[in-house]
């Protein structure tokens, strides 16, 4: 099991609280980082680490889905 950092936990908590809907990158920057100037690269690294921690197959995620150029969706349940 991988340990989450406090920021990764906050990110996961925010995503699960807003499951099954598009969560924009801007929204994540404002609510998780409290900062409009965090880079996409930083967000991508944290999303990758979350996927490694919670996804069965991080290369083919079923929980944290990328919505290209928009943000992410956290899919609750079995992903179907």
Buried (B, 14 or more C-beta within 10 A) or exposed (E): EEEBEEEBEBBBEBBEEBEEEEBEBEBBBEBBBEEEEBEEEEBEEBBEBBBEBBBEEBEEBBBBEEEEEEBBBBBEEEEE
